[in-house]
Amino acid sequence: MEVHTGAPQEIKKYNSYVVSVDPDQDDKATEIKLCSFSRPHMRAFHCSWWCFFIAFFIWFAIAPLLSEIKETLDLTKQEVWTSSIVGVGGTIFMRFVLGPACDKYGARVLFTVVLCSASIPTAMTGLVNSATGLAILRLFIGIAGGTFVMCQYWTSRMFTREVVGTANALVGGWGNLGGGVTQIVMGSVLFPLFKVFFDDDAEKAWRTVSIVPAVVAFSSGLVVYFISDDAPKGNYKEMKKNGTMPEVSAADSFRQGALNLNTWILFIQYACCFGVELTMNNAAALYFREEFNQSTESAAAIASIFGWMNLFARGLGGFASDKLNAKMGMRGRLIAQTLFLAVEGGMVLIFANSSSLGGSIIIMVAFSVFVQAAEGSTYGIVPYVDPPATGSIAGIVGAGGNTGAVGFGLGFRQLSYKSAFIIMGCAILASSGLSVLIYIKGCSSLLCGSDDIEAKDTPLSIPEAEEDLALAATYTKSAPTKQANVYGGGDSDWEAEA
């Protein structure tokens, strides 16, 4: 049944949706239906976490193999850690670039470009013959880590403020799960299997095994381009053509996000949660092999436990942030952020002083939960900082995670494991106190103020020039109208016509 009001309506790809949406928030979804794969909202949700998952998988596919590579190439501890630092450090630049690029081009196209590009050096892992070659290889594989920006941006474009914390946390957490899955799949499944293929030749096994995830990543990059949408109302290219969305300046978007102090506070806090996770992805297998004399396969299996907590922990952080927000406004989100970071820091200090294998594993599980919960709560705050520049802010904050990993990685490169973990724990505790400095316009702070209940989400609108706005208005006025089906359904008129 269609309701005809006589009023002109903007052109959009979908006139009805399977999920409930809020027209005042650019047709973003007000609910998350995990078992649905419908376009555009839930299709984007599932494509987002899967693409980030496979990106994370290839990013750290080499980590459980480092002990074998170290032995084959006769590398020192410092040379191995240099490659790990380069692998996460190179992603810092990518995240700064991909943030404003998301505002301009959308997440879908960028996912395709980055996944297909990163899969090439991943497949070339077997060509490494020196410490320098390993570092350069991991630098180029590291561009896969930039997909986190698209992951968080995409769900921020698809879900309303009330549920975006949970949505961002779920896709981020399930994507980060790739870091744990790659440890066990590459180190404990594929590597032993390839050794069997090559008559127990470990060198041939590690030199060829990375081809498998490279093929999956390249294929995923191609598929997601054709089966998903940039935003609830369609793809950016068509939206700009139809006047639904003005042209966006990536430079202005970045400037707007970078000049906001809250962005940099969240940058530091994210360095102390996601930076910790990245460091553990590089360090855990080596730590359990060297400190507790575990085999490569066993150490990889133990290390994978840290990443497996992403199955629920990051989502739990986002969910807690949303629930406290419903009761206390932004103050609730900031309380969740502060508590998660504080407990995380305490758990790391306990882990640093644990001397038994069993105790270390138990404490690692506990601090992994709070690491990822803090990641979830961080990106429950990001969409509020400055909605029109969400992509740039997500990129800058995301780069904070890699910056933290570089800093912590330098500590592990030069110091004993215990000293490095103690420094890490103290830094995390200090970062938790920075929440008192976060003041977001229209929102309460940790210690004072109140939320503006009238505040609404605004569509992305950072024009490149005044004439773009005038042109957009002209398109909107002259565009043919379509009538909305208010009873749902979810099929695209465009698809029906095709």
C-alpha positions in Angstrom: 0.0 0.0 0.0 1.4 3.4 -0.9 0.5 6.7 0.7 0.4 9.7 -1.6 0.8 13.0 0.1 1.3 15.2 -3.0 4.6 16.5 -1.5 7.7 15.9 -3.6 10.1 13.3 -2.1 13.9 13.0 -2.7 15.2 10.2 -4.9 16.6 7.3 -3.0 17.5 3.8 -4.0 15.2 2.1 -1.4 11.7 3.4 -0.7 11.1 0.8 2.1 13.3 -1.1 4.5 13.2 -4.4 6.4 14.5 -2.6 9.6 12.9 0.4 11.3 14.5 3.7 10.4 14.5 7.3 11.6 13.9 9.8 8.7 15.3 12.6 10.9 18.6 10.8 11.0 19.0 10.3 7.2 17.0 7.0 7.1 19.5 5.3 9.5 18.3 2.1 11.2 17.0 2.2 14.7 17.5 -1.5 15.3 20.0 -4.3 14.5 18.6 -7.6 13.1 21.6 -9.9 13.2 20.0 -12.7 11.3 19.0 -10.4 8.4 21.2 -9.8 5.3 18.8 -7.3 3.7 20.0 -4.2 1.9 21.0 -1.6 2.7 21.5 -1.6 6.5 22.1 -5.2 7.5 23.9 -6.0 4.2 26.4 -3.2 5.0 26.6 -4.4 8.6 27.7 -8.0 7.6 29.9 -6.9 4.7 31.6 -4.4 7.1 32.6 -7.0 9.8 33.5 -9.6 7.2 35.8 -7.3 5.2 37.5 -6.1 8.4 37.8 -9.7 9.6 39.6 -10.9 6.5 41.8 -7.8 6.5 42.8 -8.4 10.1 43.4 -12.1 9.2 45.9 -11.2 6.4 47.4 -8.4 8.5 48.5 -10.8 11.2 48.7 -14.1 9.2 52.4 -13.9 9.5 52.5 -13.4 13.3 52.2 -17.1 14.3 54.9 -18.0 11.7 57.4 -15.5 13.0 59.3 -18.0 15.2 59.8 -20.2 12.1 60.8 -17.2 9.9 63.2 -16.1 12.6 64.9 -19.5 12.6 65.0 -19.8 8.8 66.4 -16.3 8.2 68.5 -16.3 11.4 66.9 -13.1 12.7 67.4 -11.4 16.1 64.6 -10.4 18.5 65.1 -6.8 17.5 64.8 -7.5 13.8 61.6 -9.5 14.3 60.1 -6.7 16.4 61.2 -4.1 13.9 59.1 -5.9 11.3 56.1 -6.0 13.7 56.4 -2.2 14.5 56.6 -1.4 10.8 53.6 -3.6 10.1 51.4 -1.6 12.4 53.2 1.7 12.0 52.5 1.9 8.3 48.8 1.7 8.9 48.9 5.0 10.8 49.2 7.0 7.6 46.5 4.9 5.9 44.0 5.6 8.6 44.6 9.3 8.4 44.1 9.2 4.7 41.1 6.7 4.6 39.1 8.7 7.2 38.4 11.8 5.0 38.3 9.5 1.9 35.3 7.7 3.5 33.5 11.0 3.8 34.1 11.6 0.1 33.8 8.2 -1.5 32.1 6.0 1.1 33.3 2.8 2.7 32.3 0.2 0.0 34.7 1.4 -2.7 37.6 1.8 -0.3 37.1 -1.7 1.1 37.5 -3.1 -2.4 40.6 -1.1 -3.1 42.4 -1.8 0.1 41.6 -5.5 0.4 42.6 -6.2 -3.2 45.8 -4.2 -2.8 46.9 -5.8 0.5 46.2 -9.3 -0.7 49.1 -9.0 -3.2 52.0 -8.6 -0.7 50.3 -11.2 1.5 50.7 -13.8 -1.3 54.3 -12.8 -1.7 55.3 -13.7 1.9 57.3 -16.7 0.6 59.7 -14.4 -1.3 61.2 -12.9 1.9 64.9 -13.6 2.4 66.2 -11.0 4.9 65.2 -8.8 7.8 64.8 -5.8 5.5 62.6 -7.8 3.1 60.4 -8.9 6.0 60.0 -5.3 7.2 59.1 -4.0 3.8 56.7 -6.9 3.2 54.9 -6.2 6.4 54.8 -2.5 5.7 52.7 -3.2 2.5 50.6 -5.9 4.1 49.9 -3.3 6.9 47.7 -1.2 4.6 45.0 -3.9 5.4 44.8 -2.4 8.9 43.3 0.8 7.4 40.1 -1.1 6.7 39.1 -0.5 10.3 38.2 3.1 9.4 35.7 1.9 6.7 34.3 -0.7 9.1 33.4 1.9 11.7 32.3 4.6 9.2 30.0 2.3 7.3 27.9 1.3 10.4 27.9 5.0 11.5 26.3 5.8 8.2 23.7 3.0 8.5 22.6 3.1 12.2 21.2 5.9 14.5 22.9 7.4 17.4 20.9 5.3 19.8 22.3 2.0 18.6 25.5 3.0 16.8 27.6 2.1 19.8 26.4 -1.5 19.6 26.6 -1.6 15.8 30.2 -0.2 15.7 31.3 -2.5 18.5 29.9 -5.6 16.9 31.4 -5.1 13.5 34.7 -3.9 15.0 34.8 -6.9 17.5 33.9 -9.5 14.9 36.4 -8.0 12.6 39.1 -7.9 15.2 38.3 -11.6 15.8 40.4 -12.2 12.7 43.4 -11.5 14.8 42.6 -14.5 17.0 41.4 -16.8 14.2 44.5 -16.2 12.1 46.7 -17.3 15.1 45.0 -20.7 15.3 44.2 -21.2 11.6 47.6 -20.2 10.3 49.7 -21.4 13.2 47.8 -24.5 14.3 45.9 -25.7 11.2 47.2 -24.5 7.9 50.9 -24.4 8.8 51.0 -28.1 10.1 48.9 -29.1 7.1 51.3 -27.5 4.6 54.2 -29.2 6.5 52.5 -32.5 5.7 52.3 -31.6 2.1 56.0 -30.7 2.0 57.2 -33.8 3.9 57.7 -31.9 7.2 59.7 -29.1 5.5 58.8 -26.1 7.7 60.4 -23.5 5.5 58.4 -24.5 2.4 55.3 -24.5 4.5 55.6 -20.9 5.8 56.7 -19.7 2.4 53.5 -20.9 0.7 50.7 -21.0 3.3 49.9 -17.2 3.1 48.6 -17.7 -0.5 45.4 -19.1 1.0 44.2 -16.0 2.9 45.5 -13.7 0.1 43.0 -15.4 -2.3 40.1 -15.1 0.1 40.9 -11.4 0.8 41.1 -10.5 -2.9 37.8 -12.3 -3.6 36.1 -10.6 -0.7 37.2 -7.2 -1.9 35.6 -7.8 -5.3 32.3 -9.3 -4.1 31.5 -6.6 -1.5 31.7 -3.9 -4.2 28.8 -5.5 -6.1 26.5 -6.6 -3.3 26.2 -3.6 -0.9 25.4 0.1 -0.7 27.3 3.1 0.6 24.4 4.6 2.6 20.7 4.0 3.4 19.7 6.1 0.4 22.0 4.5 -2.1 25.6 4.8 -3.4 27.5 8.1 -3.1 28.0 8.5 -6.8 24.2 8.3 -7.5 23.3 10.4 -4.5 25.6 13.2 -5.6 24.3 13.0 -9.2 20.6 13.1 -8.0 21.3 16.0 -5.5 20.6 13.8 -2.4 24.1 14.5 -1.2 26.4 17.4 -1.8 30.0 16.9 -2.9 32.4 16.5 0.0 35.8 18.0 0.4 38.2 15.4 2.0 40.6 18.2 3.1 37.8 20.2 4.8 36.5 17.0 6.5 39.9 16.2 7.9 40.5 19.8 9.1 37.2 19.8 10.9 37.9 16.6 12.7 41.5 17.3 13.5 40.7 20.7 15.1 38.4 19.1 17.6 40.2 18.4 20.9 37.9 15.5 21.7 39.3 13.7 18.7 42.8 13.6 20.1 41.7 12.6 23.6 40.0 9.6 22.0 43.2 9.1 19.9 45.2 8.6 23.1 42.6 6.4 24.8 42.3 4.2 21.7 46.1 3.9 21.6 45.7 2.3 25.1 43.2 -0.3 24.1 43.4 -1.2 20.4 47.2 -0.4 20.5 47.4 -3.1 23.2 45.5 -5.6 21.1 47.7 -5.1 18.1 50.8 -5.5 20.4 49.4 -8.7 21.8 48.7 -10.0 18.3 52.4 -9.6 17.6 53.8 -10.6 21.0 51.6 -13.3 22.4 52.8 -16.3 20.4 56.4 -15.3 20.8 55.9 -14.6 24.6 54.4 -18.0 25.3 57.0 -19.8 23.2 60.0 -18.0 24.8 58.7 -17.6 28.4 57.0 -21.0 28.8 58.8 -23.1 26.2 55.7 -23.9 24.1 55.8 -25.2 20.6 54.9 -23.0 17.6 51.5 -24.7 17.3 50.8 -24.6 21.0 51.9 -21.0 21.4 49.7 -19.9 18.5 46.7 -21.7 19.9 47.2 -20.0 23.3 47.7 -16.6 21.7 44.5 -17.0 19.6 42.5 -16.9 22.9 43.2 -13.2 23.2 41.6 -12.5 19.8 38.7 -14.9 20.3 37.4 -12.6 23.1 36.3 -10.2 20.3 33.5 -12.6 19.6 31.5 -10.8 22.4 33.8 -8.4 24.4 33.9 -5.4 22.0 30.2 -5.8 21.4 29.6 -5.9 25.2 31.5 -2.6 25.5 29.4 -0.9 22.8 26.2 -2.4 24.3 27.1 -1.1 27.8 27.9 2.3 26.3 24.5 2.4 24.6 22.6 1.3 27.7 24.3 3.8 30.0 23.7 6.5 27.3 20.0 5.7 27.4 19.9 6.3 31.2 22.5 9.0 31.7 23.3 10.5 28.3 26.9 11.1 27.2 28.0 10.9 30.8 27.0 7.2 30.8 29.2 6.6 27.8 32.2 8.4 29.4 31.7 6.4 32.6 31.8 3.1 30.7 34.9 4.3 28.8 36.8 5.3 32.0 36.0 2.1 33.9 36.9 -0.3 31.0 40.3 1.4 30.6 41.0 1.5 34.3 40.3 -2.2 34.8 42.2 -3.1 31.6 45.3 -1.3 33.0 45.1 -3.1 36.3 44.8 -6.5 34.5 47.9 -5.8 32.4 49.9 -5.1 35.6 48.7 -8.4 37.1 49.6 -10.2 33.9 53.1 -8.7 34.0 53.7 -10.4 37.3 52.1 -13.8 36.6 54.7 -16.5 36.5 52.7 -19.7 35.8 51.3 -20.7 32.4 47.8 -21.4 33.7 47.6 -18.1 35.6 49.0 -16.1 32.6 46.3 -17.6 30.3 43.5 -16.8 32.8 44.7 -13.2 33.3 45.2 -12.7 29.6 41.6 -13.7 29.0 40.4 -11.2 31.6 42.4 -8.3 30.4 41.5 -9.1 26.8 37.8 -8.7 27.6 38.4 -5.2 29.0 40.8 -4.2 26.2 38.1 -4.9 23.6 35.2 -3.5 25.7 37.2 -0.2 25.9 37.5 -0.3 22.1 33.7 -0.7 21.8 33.0 2.1 24.2 35.4 4.4 22.3 33.6 4.1 19.1 30.3 4.6 20.9 31.5 8.1 21.5 33.1 8.9 18.1 29.9 9.4 16.1 28.9 12.2 18.5 32.1 14.3 18.3 31.2 16.0 15.0 28.8 14.0 12.9 29.5 15.6 9.5 33.2 14.7 9.9 32.7 11.2 11.3 34.9 9.6 8.7 37.9 11.8 9.5 37.4 11.5 13.2 37.1 7.7 12.9 40.3 7.7 10.9 42.3 9.8 13.3 41.1 7.9 16.4 41.8 4.6 14.6 45.3 5.8 13.8 45.7 6.2 17.6 45.5 2.5 18.0 48.4 1.9 15.6 50.4 4.7 17.2 49.9 3.0 20.5 51.0 -0.3 19.0 54.2 1.3 17.7 55.0 2.8 21.1 54.4 -0.4 23.0 56.2 -2.4 20.3 59.3 -0.3 20.8 59.1 -1.1 24.5 58.9 -4.9 23.8 61.8 -4.5 21.3 64.2 -3.0 23.8 63.0 -4.2 27.2 62.2 -7.5 28.9 58.6 -8.7 28.6 57.9 -7.9 32.3 59.1 -4.3 32.0 57.3 -3.7 28.8 54.0 -4.9 30.2 54.4 -2.7 33.3 54.9 0.4 31.2 51.9 -0.6 29.1 49.7 -1.0 32.2 50.7 2.3 33.7 50.0 4.1 30.4 46.5 2.6 30.2 45.7 3.7 33.7 46.8 7.2 33.0 44.7 7.3 29.8 41.5 6.4 31.7 41.7 9.7 33.6 41.5 11.7 30.3 37.8 11.2 30.1 37.2 14.2 32.4 38.6 16.4 29.5 36.0 15.3 26.9 33.4 18.0 26.3 31.1 17.4 23.3 28.8 20.1 22.1 25.2 19.4 23.1 26.2 16.6 25.5 27.0 16.2 29.2 30.6 15.7 30.3 31.8 13.2 32.9 31.5 15.7 35.8 29.0 18.3 34.7 26.5 19.5 32.1 23.4 17.9 30.5 22.5 16.5 27.1 20.5 18.5 24.6 17.6 16.2 23.9 16.6 18.1 20.8 19.9 17.5 19.1 19.5 15.5 15.9 22.0 13.8 13.6 22.8 15.8 10.6 23.5 14.5 7.1 27.1 14.6 5.9 27.6 18.1 4.4 31.1 19.5 4.0 30.8 21.0 0.5 33.8 21.6 -1.7 32.4 24.9 -2.9 29.3 27.1 -2.6 28.3 26.2 -6.1 28.1 22.5 -5.2 25.3 23.4 -2.7 23.5 25.4 -5.3 23.8 22.6 -7.8 22.5 20.1 -5.3 19.5 22.3 -4.6 18.8 22.5 -8.3 18.9 18.7 -8.7 16.6 18.2 -5.7 14.0 20.6 -7.1 14.0 19.3 -10.6 14.3 15.5 -9.7 11.3 13.3 -10.4 9.4 12.2 -7.3 8.9 8.8 -5.9 6.3 7.7 -3.3 7.5 5.9 -0.2 6.0 2.6 0.9 5.4 3.0 4.6 4.7 -0.6 5.3 8.3 -1.9 4.7 9.5 -4.8 2.6 13.1 -3.9 1.7 13.2 -4.5 -2.1 14.7 -1.8 -4.2 12.6 -0.2 -6.8 15.7 -0.1 -8.9 16.2 -3.8 -8.5 12.6 -4.5 -9.3 12.9 -2.5 -12.5 16.0 -4.4 -13.4 
